[in-house]
Amino acid sequence: MTLTLEQASRIVDGAHTYGDQNGFDPLTVAVLDAGGHLVAFKRADGSGILRPEIAIGKAYGALGFGLDGRELKEKNATFLSAVAAASGGRMVPVPGGVLIRDGETIVGAVGISGDNSGNDELAAIAGIEGAGLSVTPSLKN
């Protein structure tokens, strides 16, 4: 399966709706396909000026390692710093980067920035599941 623009747009809109309904700070949401290409993006009014780079970096890091941001942040900090440098600063290894799956296959990733990383992750999961796609099973716990 290939991630479509329609699916990516539903993910973005669902994540923003979830954030609004739960009183989150303004979110910036980016959806990348499995090749790391930006498919859909929205930045809420009032979201900070660095949020686009952070959101894309969260999704990019998840794709680069095949791990959600929550798992990625547990890796060796020195190693992650080296990888962040090697990627030209494109990788942000913290929660809020969530893989999009079709069964076991990774079809893309969502990166969200705007609230705390835990809330960013919750909004990403809500957007993905609301679009009828799945996340890594361990994120549902």
Residue pairs with C-beta under 8 A, 6 or more apart in sequence:
1 102
1 105
1 107
2 33
2 34
2 107
3 31
3 33
3 34
3 39
3 100
3 107
3 108
5 39
5 40
7 131
7 132
7 133
8 31
8 33
8 39
8 40
8 108
9 40
10 127
10 130
10 131
10 132
11 29
11 31
11 40
11 100
11 110
11 124
11 127
11 128
11 130
11 131
11 133
12 29
12 31
12 40
12 41
12 42
12 127
13 42
13 127
14 126
14 127
14 128
14 129
14 130
14 131
15 27
15 29
15 110
15 112
15 123
15 124
15 126
15 127
16 27
16 29
16 42
16 44
16 123
16 127
17 126
17 130
18 24
18 122
18 123
18 126
18 127
18 130
19 25
19 26
19 27
19 44
19 114
19 115
19 119
19 123
22 119
22 122
22 123
24 114
24 115
24 119
24 123
25 46
25 47
25 114
25 115
26 43
26 44
26 45
26 46
26 47
26 114
27 44
27 47
27 51
27 112
27 113
27 114
27 115
27 120
27 123
28 41
28 42
28 43
28 44
28 47
28 48
28 51
28 52
28 54
28 55
28 112
28 113
28 114
29 40
29 41
29 42
29 43
29 55
29 110
29 111
29 112
29 123
29 124
29 127
30 38
30 40
30 41
30 52
30 55
30 56
30 58
30 59
30 110
30 111
30 112
31 38
31 39
31 40
31 41
31 59
31 100
31 108
31 109
31 110
32 38
32 39
32 56
32 59
32 60
32 63
32 108
32 109
32 110
32 111
33 39
33 107
33 108
34 63
34 106
34 107
34 108
36 60
36 63
36 64
38 56
39 108
41 52
41 55
41 56
43 51
43 52
44 114
47 113
47 114
48 113
48 114
50 113
51 113
51 114
52 113
54 92
54 111
54 113
55 96
55 111
55 112
55 113
55 114
56 90
56 111
57 89
57 90
57 91
57 92
57 97
57 111
58 69
58 92
58 94
58 96
58 97
58 109
58 111
58 112
58 113
58 120
59 97
59 98
59 108
59 109
59 110
59 111
60 87
60 90
60 91
60 92
60 97
60 109
60 111
61 69
61 72
61 90
61 91
61 92
61 93
61 97
62 68
62 69
62 72
62 97
62 98
62 99
62 109
62 111
63 99
63 106
63 108
63 109
64 83
64 87
64 91
65 72
65 75
65 93
66 99
66 106
67 99
68 95
68 97
68 98
68 99
68 121
68 135
68 136
68 138
68 139
69 92
69 93
69 94
69 95
69 96
69 97
69 98
69 117
69 121
70 95
70 121
70 139
71 136
71 138
72 80
72 93
72 94
72 97
73 80
73 93
73 94
73 95
75 93
80 91
80 93
83 91
83 93
84 90
84 91
84 92
84 93
92 111
94 117
95 117
95 118
95 120
95 121
96 111
96 112
96 113
96 117
96 120
96 121
96 124
97 109
97 110
97 111
97 124
98 109
98 110
98 111
98 112
98 121
98 124
98 125
98 128
98 135
98 136
98 139
99 106
99 108
99 109
99 135
99 136
100 106
100 107
100 108
100 109
100 110
100 128
100 133
100 134
100 135
101 107
101 133
101 134
101 135
101 136
102 133
102 134
103 134
107 133
110 124
110 127
110 128
111 124
112 120
112 121
112 123
112 124
113 120
114 120
115 123
121 139
125 135
125 139
125 140
128 134
128 135
129 135
